Amino acid sequence: MSIAIGIVASVLLLEVLGAWLTGSLALLADAGHMLSDLVGLIVALTATVVAGPPAPHPAPFWFYGAPVVGAGKKSRWLYWGGGGVSRPGQ
């Protein structure tokens, strides 16, 4: 997953650079999509690392809830990010 994060981050930087050099709004919009993908990968990697080791006895509550919290953070990121792009009624 670390390799995927590196690839997505490098493509994101190249798209932002290409959008800046060419003035392409399409590349900039795709870079925003890549940013969302990058955040999702980082959240997934973090949840995997936290939930990866064997559970201590007794395991704290947050130990089992890490993947759920990660998914919640990603959904909020997508909700607020999408709301910034398209606002109904405006």
PyRosetta script that sets phi, psi and omega in degrees:
from pyrosetta import init, pose_from_sequence

init()
pose = pose_from_sequence("MSIAIGIVASVLLLEVLGAWLTGSLALLADAGHMLSDLVGLIVALTATVVAGPPAPHPAPFWFYGAPVVGAGKKSRWLYWGGGGVSRPGQ")
pose.set_psi(1, -29.8)
pose.set_omega(1, 177.3)
pose.set_phi(2, -64.3)
pose.set_psi(2, -36.0)
pose.set_omega(2, 178.4)
pose.set_phi(3, -65.9)
pose.set_psi(3, -41.9)
pose.set_omega(3, 178.2)
pose.set_phi(4, -62.7)
pose.set_psi(4, -39.6)
pose.set_omega(4, 177.6)
pose.set_phi(5, -62.3)
pose.set_psi(5, -42.7)
pose.set_omega(5, 178.7)
pose.set_phi(6, -63.6)
pose.set_psi(6, -41.9)
pose.set_omega(6, 179.8)
pose.set_phi(7, -66.3)
pose.set_psi(7, -46.4)
pose.set_omega(7, -179.0)
pose.set_phi(8, -64.2)
pose.set_psi(8, -40.0)
pose.set_omega(8, 179.2)
pose.set_phi(9, -65.0)
pose.set_psi(9, -40.1)
pose.set_omega(9, -179.9)
pose.set_phi(10, -69.8)
pose.set_psi(10, -39.4)
pose.set_omega(10, 177.2)
pose.set_phi(11, -65.8)
pose.set_psi(11, -38.2)
pose.set_omega(11, 177.2)
pose.set_phi(12, -59.6)
pose.set_psi(12, -47.2)
pose.set_omega(12, 179.4)
pose.set_phi(13, -63.7)
pose.set_psi(13, -39.9)
pose.set_omega(13, 178.2)
pose.set_phi(14, -65.2)
pose.set_psi(14, -38.6)
pose.set_omega(14, 178.5)
pose.set_phi(15, -67.3)
pose.set_psi(15, -40.8)
pose.set_omega(15, 178.0)
pose.set_phi(16, -64.6)
pose.set_psi(16, -42.6)
pose.set_omega(16, 178.1)
pose.set_phi(17, -63.5)
pose.set_psi(17, -44.9)
pose.set_omega(17, 178.4)
pose.set_phi(18, -63.5)
pose.set_psi(18, -38.7)
pose.set_omega(18, 178.0)
pose.set_phi(19, -65.9)
pose.set_psi(19, -38.3)
pose.set_omega(19, -179.8)
pose.set_phi(20, -69.6)
pose.set_psi(20, -42.2)
pose.set_omega(20, -178.2)
pose.set_phi(21, -70.4)
pose.set_psi(21, -36.6)
pose.set_omega(21, -175.6)
pose.set_phi(22, -100.6)
pose.set_psi(22, -11.8)
pose.set_omega(22, -177.2)
pose.set_phi(23, 72.2)
pose.set_psi(23, 26.0)
pose.set_omega(23, -176.1)
pose.set_phi(24, -86.5)
pose.set_psi(24, 117.1)
pose.set_omega(24, 176.7)
pose.set_phi(25, -71.7)
pose.set_psi(25, -29.8)
pose.set_omega(25, 178.9)
pose.set_phi(26, -64.7)
pose.set_psi(26, -42.2)
pose.set_omega(26, 177.8)
pose.set_phi(27, -66.5)
pose.set_psi(27, -37.5)
pose.set_omega(27, 178.9)
pose.set_phi(28, -66.5)
pose.set_psi(28, -40.2)
pose.set_omega(28, 177.1)
pose.set_phi(29, -64.8)
pose.set_psi(29, -40.0)
pose.set_omega(29, 178.0)
pose.set_phi(30, -68.0)
pose.set_psi(30, -32.6)
pose.set_omega(30, 175.9)
pose.set_phi(31, -65.2)
pose.set_psi(31, -36.1)
pose.set_omega(31, 175.1)
pose.set_phi(32, -63.6)
pose.set_psi(32, -38.4)
pose.set_omega(32, 176.3)
pose.set_phi(33, -66.0)
pose.set_psi(33, -40.8)
pose.set_omega(33, 178.3)
pose.set_phi(34, -65.2)
pose.set_psi(34, -34.4)
pose.set_omega(34, 177.0)
pose.set_phi(35, -63.0)
pose.set_psi(35, -41.2)
pose.set_omega(35, 177.0)
pose.set_phi(36, -62.6)
pose.set_psi(36, -42.2)
pose.set_omega(36, 177.2)
pose.set_phi(37, -63.1)
pose.set_psi(37, -40.8)
pose.set_omega(37, -179.7)
pose.set_phi(38, -63.8)
pose.set_psi(38, -43.8)
pose.set_omega(38, 178.1)
pose.set_phi(39, -62.5)
pose.set_psi(39, -41.4)
pose.set_omega(39, 178.0)
pose.set_phi(40, -61.5)
pose.set_psi(40, -41.8)
pose.set_omega(40, 178.3)
pose.set_phi(41, -65.9)
pose.set_psi(41, -40.1)
pose.set_omega(41, 179.8)
pose.set_phi(42, -66.6)
pose.set_psi(42, -41.6)
pose.set_omega(42, 177.4)
pose.set_phi(43, -63.5)
pose.set_psi(43, -42.0)
pose.set_omega(43, 179.4)
pose.set_phi(44, -65.0)
pose.set_psi(44, -40.9)
pose.set_omega(44, 178.4)
pose.set_phi(45, -65.3)
pose.set_psi(45, -42.0)
pose.set_omega(45, 178.8)
pose.set_phi(46, -62.5)
pose.set_psi(46, -44.7)
pose.set_omega(46, 178.9)
pose.set_phi(47, -64.6)
pose.set_psi(47, -37.2)
pose.set_omega(47, 178.9)
pose.set_phi(48, -66.5)
pose.set_psi(48, -40.4)
pose.set_omega(48, -179.9)
pose.set_phi(49, -67.5)
pose.set_psi(49, -43.1)
pose.set_omega(49, -178.9)
pose.set_phi(50, -67.1)
pose.set_psi(50, -41.0)
pose.set_omega(50, -177.1)
pose.set_phi(51, -86.2)
pose.set_psi(51, -3.5)
pose.set_omega(51, -173.7)
pose.set_phi(52, -72.9)
pose.set_psi(52, -45.4)
pose.set_omega(52, -175.4)
pose.set_phi(53, -71.0)
pose.set_psi(53, 160.3)
pose.set_omega(53, 178.8)
pose.set_phi(54, -61.0)
pose.set_psi(54, 147.4)
pose.set_omega(54, -177.0)
pose.set_phi(55, -69.8)
pose.set_psi(55, 132.3)
pose.set_omega(55, 172.7)
pose.set_phi(56, -70.7)
pose.set_psi(56, 159.8)
pose.set_omega(56, -178.0)
pose.set_phi(57, -110.1)
pose.set_psi(57, 120.5)
pose.set_omega(57, -9.9)
pose.set_phi(58, -78.3)
pose.set_psi(58, 144.1)
pose.set_omega(58, -178.5)
pose.set_phi(59, -76.8)
pose.set_psi(59, 137.5)
pose.set_omega(59, 176.7)
pose.set_phi(60, -68.7)
pose.set_psi(60, 160.6)
pose.set_omega(60, -177.0)
pose.set_phi(61, -58.7)
pose.set_psi(61, -43.3)
pose.set_omega(61, -175.6)
pose.set_phi(62, -63.8)
pose.set_psi(62, -22.3)
pose.set_omega(62, -177.2)
pose.set_phi(63, -62.7)
pose.set_psi(63, -41.7)
pose.set_omega(63, -179.9)
pose.set_phi(64, -84.4)
pose.set_psi(64, -20.2)
pose.set_omega(64, -176.6)
pose.set_phi(65, -91.1)
pose.set_psi(65, -2.4)
pose.set_omega(65, -175.7)
pose.set_phi(66, -58.3)
pose.set_psi(66, -47.2)
pose.set_omega(66, 178.7)
pose.set_phi(67, -63.7)
pose.set_psi(67, -34.6)
pose.set_omega(67, -180.0)
pose.set_phi(68, -69.2)
pose.set_psi(68, -42.2)
pose.set_omega(68, 178.4)
pose.set_phi(69, -64.2)
pose.set_psi(69, -40.1)
pose.set_omega(69, 177.5)
pose.set_phi(70, -61.2)
pose.set_psi(70, -43.2)
pose.set_omega(70, 178.4)
pose.set_phi(71, -65.8)
pose.set_psi(71, -37.0)
pose.set_omega(71, 177.3)
pose.set_phi(72, -65.1)
pose.set_psi(72, -40.6)
pose.set_omega(72, 178.1)
pose.set_phi(73, -64.1)
pose.set_psi(73, -40.8)
pose.set_omega(73, 179.3)
pose.set_phi(74, -65.2)
pose.set_psi(74, -40.5)
pose.set_omega(74, -179.3)
pose.set_phi(75, -67.3)
pose.set_psi(75, -38.0)
pose.set_omega(75, 176.6)
pose.set_phi(76, -65.9)
pose.set_psi(76, -39.0)
pose.set_omega(76, 178.1)
pose.set_phi(77, -60.2)
pose.set_psi(77, -44.9)
pose.set_omega(77, 180.0)
pose.set_phi(78, -68.3)
pose.set_psi(78, -39.0)
pose.set_omega(78, -179.5)
pose.set_phi(79, -63.7)
pose.set_psi(79, -50.6)
pose.set_omega(79, -177.4)
pose.set_phi(80, -73.4)
pose.set_psi(80, -33.2)
pose.set_omega(80, 176.8)
pose.set_phi(81, -66.1)
pose.set_psi(81, -42.7)
pose.set_omega(81, 177.6)
pose.set_phi(82, -68.1)
pose.set_psi(82, -33.2)
pose.set_omega(82, 178.3)
pose.set_phi(83, -67.4)
pose.set_psi(83, -26.8)
pose.set_omega(83, 178.0)
pose.set_phi(84, -74.5)
pose.set_psi(84, -23.6)
pose.set_omega(84, -177.9)
pose.set_phi(85, -86.7)
pose.set_psi(85, -46.1)
pose.set_omega(85, -177.3)
pose.set_phi(86, -126.4)
pose.set_psi(86, 114.1)
pose.set_omega(86, 178.9)
pose.set_phi(87, -111.9)
pose.set_psi(87, 114.3)
pose.set_omega(87, -178.6)
pose.set_phi(88, -62.8)
pose.set_psi(88, 141.6)
pose.set_omega(88, 177.6)
pose.set_phi(89, 86.3)
pose.set_psi(89, 3.2)
pose.set_omega(89, 179.5)
pose.set_phi(90, -121.7)
pose.dump_pdb("model.pdb")
